[in-house]
Amino acid sequence: MKGISGNPVLDAYQRMAISPVQGASTVNAPAPVQNTPSRADNAEVKISPQARELAAGGVHESAKVVALKAKIAAGDFQVDPARIADRMLEQCEKVGG
């Protein structure tokens, strides 16, 4: 029997794709997985009082943060580009860049 394409490779592929492979058995679906408790299910987590306070929104700002916020709000906060550049270079040197 000659295939439609005339190409023996494509014809062989079509015959294999259409007809079942001899001796092959059908594949059944895998058995369902049973939920068994894992170690993560039995884990215990302890949250410190400080973490609870932070999560509740009771963040205590330091005096420095309060002062900076006041300067920014008043428009008195001045950015020193040279100081920022120096700090960036220091950080690069620490990292090795």
C-alpha positions as CSV (number, residue, x, y, z in Angstrom):
1,M,0.0,0.0,0.0
2,K,1.5,3.3,-1.1
3,G,1.0,6.4,1.1
4,I,-0.5,9.7,0.0
5,S,2.8,11.7,0.3
6,G,5.0,9.4,-1.7
7,N,7.7,9.9,0.9
8,P,8.5,6.5,2.5
9,V,9.5,8.1,5.9
10,L,6.3,10.1,6.2
11,D,4.3,7.1,5.1
12,A,5.9,5.0,7.8
13,Y,5.3,7.7,10.4
14,Q,1.6,7.8,9.5
15,R,1.3,4.1,9.7
16,M,2.8,4.1,13.2
17,A,0.8,7.0,14.4
18,I,-2.5,5.5,13.2
19,S,-2.1,1.9,14.1
20,P,-1.5,0.7,17.6
21,V,1.9,-0.7,18.5
22,Q,1.9,-4.4,18.8
23,G,2.4,-5.8,22.3
24,A,1.7,-2.4,23.9
25,S,-0.7,-2.3,26.8
26,T,-3.0,0.6,27.7
27,V,-1.8,2.9,30.4
28,N,-4.1,3.3,33.4
29,A,-4.3,6.5,35.4
30,P,-2.1,6.6,38.5
31,A,-3.7,5.9,41.8
32,P,-4.8,9.0,43.7
33,V,-2.4,10.4,46.2
34,Q,-3.4,10.2,49.8
35,N,-2.9,13.2,52.0
36,T,-0.5,12.2,54.7
37,P,0.7,14.8,57.3
38,S,4.2,16.1,56.6
39,R,6.7,17.6,58.8
40,A,5.6,21.0,57.7
41,D,2.0,20.3,58.9
42,N,3.5,19.6,62.4
43,A,5.8,22.7,62.5
44,E,5.5,25.1,65.3
45,V,6.1,28.8,64.8
46,K,6.8,31.2,67.6
47,I,6.4,35.0,67.1
48,S,8.3,37.3,69.3
49,P,6.5,40.2,71.1
50,Q,8.5,42.7,69.0
51,A,7.3,41.0,65.7
52,R,3.7,41.0,67.0
53,E,4.0,44.7,67.7
54,L,5.4,45.4,64.3
55,A,2.7,43.4,62.6
56,A,0.0,45.2,64.6
57,G,1.3,48.5,63.2
58,G,2.8,49.8,66.5
59,V,6.1,50.9,64.9
60,H,8.1,53.2,67.1
61,E,10.0,55.7,65.1
62,S,13.4,56.8,66.2
63,A,14.1,60.5,67.0
64,K,16.2,60.7,63.8
65,V,13.4,59.4,61.6
66,V,11.0,61.9,63.2
67,A,13.4,64.8,62.6
68,L,14.0,63.8,59.0
69,K,10.3,63.6,58.3
70,A,9.8,67.0,59.8
71,K,12.6,68.5,57.7
72,I,11.1,66.9,54.5
73,A,7.6,68.2,55.3
74,A,9.0,71.7,56.0
75,G,11.0,71.6,52.8
76,D,14.3,72.1,54.8
77,F,15.9,68.8,53.9
78,Q,18.8,69.3,51.6
79,V,20.4,66.4,49.6
80,D,24.2,66.5,49.5
81,P,25.1,64.8,46.1
82,A,28.8,64.6,47.0
83,R,28.1,62.7,50.3
84,I,25.8,60.3,48.4
85,A,28.5,59.7,45.8
86,D,31.1,59.0,48.6
87,R,28.8,56.6,50.3
88,M,28.1,54.8,47.0
89,L,31.8,54.4,46.4
90,E,32.3,53.1,49.9
91,Q,29.6,50.5,49.3
92,C,31.2,49.5,46.0
93,E,34.6,49.0,47.7
94,K,33.0,46.9,50.4
95,V,31.4,44.6,47.8
96,G,34.5,44.5,45.7
97,G,33.2,46.3,42.7
